[in-house]
Amino acid sequence: MKTLNRTSKFFQQVYFWMFLGLILSAVTALIVVSSPALTNLIFSNMLIFIGLIVLELILVVSITGMIHKLPLNMSRTLFLFYSFLNGVTISIILLFYTATSIAVTFFIAASMFGILAIWAFFTDTDISKLGPILFMALIGIIIAMIVNFFLKSSALMYVISVIGVVVFSALTAYDNQRLKQLSIEIKDPKQLPRYSILGALRLYLDFINLFLFLLRLFGKRR
């Protein structure tokens, strides 16, 4: 019972920060697209946009690799700053897709995410062996997207999006189960808030990417 209560409190913290990050990203995206000056500044200059992407990658690596060293408040600040930057960079989707298709796709992504998270938490099936496979699939998606940046093939983009939905659906289940196990493995309860930020970041990335790949498949362009 004690272990269950600790796991429950851990997941409450994880999802609190994840949802806070999503809300911050959504609000930031809305602010950016509502300002023509900001939109023009960010998306008319490729160097600025690429710089933001690189900064996001640095933040993800920093939080992931230094979570056990960073002060808790610093970890939280970096995560929120990352959520803010991601809101800036993904705001471009609001310019290309209709509000209705974004809302519908968000609902589909949230439903899929919720079902997979619940299943992973309660199932007795061990999916930890999927980790290396999913990592390699993720690397493959990144390489394919870089290649398609130059090819600009709609057919290849469709295939990448389908694979992306599958991979990030699997990652959603995998990360939720891994976080459950992590909450049991960590002996010092004082460390749980620190690792809840890492968990929030992983699930945030799973959800955002699942949503974006679904949007590429089913979203209606303006």
Phi, psi and omega in degrees: 000320180298317179295319180297318180295320180293318178297318180298315179294323179298313181292329176298318178292317180302310184285332175299311182289325177298310180296323178297319177296318179295318179296315179299318179296317181295315180296318179299315180299318180295320179295318181297311184287342178278353180243105179304325181295315179294316180300315181294320181297316186281315190261352176269347180245106184298327181296320179294316182295314179296322178300320178295319179297315179298318179297321176299315180298320179297319180295318179298314179296320181295313181295317182292316186276339186240019185300328182279350180252327185292140172300148185304314181295327177293319178300316180295318180296317179296321179295316179293324177294320176298316180299321177297311180298319180295325175298323178295312186287326181273358180298340181298333180295332180291340180274335187257338183243150180290153181299323181295314181293326177295316181295316180295316180295322177299318179296317179297314180297317180296321179294314178298315181300313182297315180297315181293321180295316180294317179299315182295327182288321187260344183290152174268354180288127179273113181252016182296333181292346179284345185310302180299323180295315181294324179296315179295322178296322179295318177298319179298319179297316181299315180296316181297322180291323177296315179298317183288342175300327180268324181284325182054047180267120179291326179294316179293322179296323178296314179297316179300319181295318178298312179297321179299317178298316180296313184295314183283339170293315178295321179295326177300312178294315182299312183293323178296317178291322179295322179292324176299315179294323180296321180296335178275322184289327181289118185280326182268110181302335181291342180275345184299316178301324179297313182282346175293331176291318177298318178296318179298319179296315181297314182289326175301312180296320178300313183292312182301315181290323175300315179298315183293320179290323175296321180296321177296330180279316191243351183292144178260121181284154179290000000 
